[in-house]
Amino acid sequence: MAGEKHGTTSGGLVKTVQQAGAIAFFILGGFILWDASHFRYLTAIGPGPGFFPVWVGGFLVVLSAGLFIQASTSEATFADEEFVPDRDGIRRVLSTLVALVLFVWALERIGYSPTAFAFSFVLLIIFGRTRIVISLALSVLVSVVLFYIFNHLLGVRLPSSPLGLWPAIGI
Amino acid sequence: METFGFLMQGFAVALQPNYLLLALAGCFIGTLVGVLPGIGPSAGTAILLPLTFQLEPAGAIILLSAIYYGAQYGGTITSVLLSVPGEASSVVTCFDGYPMAQQGRAGSALCVAAVGSFVGGTVATFGLVVAAPTMVAIALQFGPAEQFALMVLGLSLIMVLAGKSVVKALIMGMLGLILGMVGMDPTAGVPRFTFGQMHLLGGLDLVVVVMGLFGIGEILVSLEKKAAPAISASIRSLLPTREEARQSVAPIARGTLIGFALGLIPGMQPSLSTFVSYMAERRLSRTPERFGNGAIEGVAGPETANNAFVNAALIPLFTLGIPTTATIAVLQGAFMMHGVLPGPLLFRDHPDIIWPVIASLYVGNALLLVLNLPLIGIWVSLLRVPYALLYVLILIFTLIGAYSITGSSYGVGVMIFFGVVGYALRKLDFPLAPLVLTFVLGPLIERALRASLQMSNGSPSILFESWTSTVLLVAACLILLSSVPRLSPVNLNEAREDNE
């Protein structure tokens, strides 16, 4: 087993997470069944819109119950240390998620170029601990150059920026 | 012979400068995708799909197909030179390819891999041309019941072969079916699972979902670990010795057969064909102790099998409309985005699209052979680009891609949501391929099932009225039942490899 190979016997966290996953799918299956009850199961000419969801939701409920039992009665398939990344890894993942959410929020409010610039700059610093000057230069490249390529060469319309100097230079 | 006439017409189109350029661009981009760790062929194809919007259907499919099989060769380069497989299907090449590189024989390994890939891909494409008319003729006889049974059989294979945990694969299948139901009911026109959201009335976009699951999700997993610095072996000569060439012939032939046969099976993992080929070569060798220490057969066979698999896997898509891997499901999405439905009617209704695409498979395989060996230095130098910049660029591309498809930041938000879902599912060892495949096939399955039951006034006996549908459904049941003894926890490494 992987956990024993690495000199640990842990896996309690992994087991708990696996059980939580099974419960989440169980709830999802139950929701599908409940929502499908609002549609007609059968009509005069055959199966209605509720037919397929009922079966899919039902199968999901049964399968997730089976998964919960499997997760509860079996050894964890890998150690907690393999499941949880180190501090730097957590930092990189969380900062990426936050940056992605902020990108979506800002994209149509301040336009693509400033949004992409900020996104790139922050992540370059966080990922690679790159020097600020280099990160600034690369971020300008990513934001401005890609805007021109996609907007003008490939015909992919990206939101323009209403901010300050950006419209003055056509972005 | 009529088939070969169509193929010649396809060549006449595929060899036009614009399509040649697209095939070339696809091979180049695909190799790049394969070289870069952290982004697999599924994500790479999905991320680049929006770039094909401006192209007409044949050109778009030629480009994306070239990216698809180009990525397989790109993974070989890093396997040989760095012992870092760019794709899961390139893992086996590390066993003997990297030792060969350490012995100064990297050029031989890469050359044999390129030639083997060309042979495997070309023979598989020839198999497509030969088999297509027969398979199409059979499929055109299928009614809704047979179509339903065939798709159920395909999905049962996918579930059973997706990994060691069949339960997890089945759950992913159900999840994919649920995602496929979002939007308007295909028959009654009633909105389902839209939660009052106008954006969801048209359903979830396949490309956005795949970009999130495979693109964002893969990158988040990669970000957990700090990227290791690359140490590259040098290349002295690109040509193998006469002895190495002689030793490669039989493995290339066997690899072609193995890859072609396995590529036809829905749910089969590309990496499995390489492992099967490697084990076969080691078993057949008179000097098996050489394997793992730089045996050329350990590169020739698996690399050939890999490319034969990749091209053979297109046969069920083109002839039956059944995608067999996640990447091919993305290709199917590309077809549908351009208004073309893969399947038996494709050859009848769109010969002007499918035959140039098939001809371009030959052309693309030849381009890969000619291009990639001289450009090896460029690929290796790309690996020196800091991972921080690579990840940022890939993220930006996915964000732009999602926005270009949906035209709103809502779509980008959906992609990020599925990115988080993909990340969580990977952490919990759920295979993603069944989710994508059922997401694509789910609406078709529902439509076929409901059409069948409407014809029989709701009686399920219609599914067993013909021998074809009966045999297919019984086979599906047997396949699922055969997996019952394997209701055991899955190995982390094997499940993660299945998500490639």
Interface residues (C-beta under 8 A of the other chain):
Chain A: A2 V17 Q18 G21 F25 L28 G29 I32 D35 F39 R40 L42 T43 I45 G46 P47 G48 P49 F51 F52 P53 V56 G57 F59 L60 L63 S64 G66 L67 Q70 S74 E75 A76 T77 F78 E82 F83 P85 D88 G89 I90 R92 V93 T96 L97 L100 V101 F103 V104 W105 L107 E108 Y112 A116 F119 S120 L123 L124 F127 G128 T130 L138 V142 L146 F150 L154 G155 V156 R157 L158
Chain B: P50 L51 F53 Q54 S165 V167 K168 L170 I171 M174 L175 L177 I178 M181 D185 T187 A188 V190 R192 F193 I216 I219 L220 L223 E224 K225 K226 P386 Y387 A388 L389 Y391 V392 L393 L395 I396 L399 I400 Y403 S404 G407 S408 S409 V412 G413 I416 G419 V420 Y423 A424 K427 L428 D429 F430 E446 L449 R450 L453 Q454 N457 G458 L487 S488 P489 V490 N491 L492
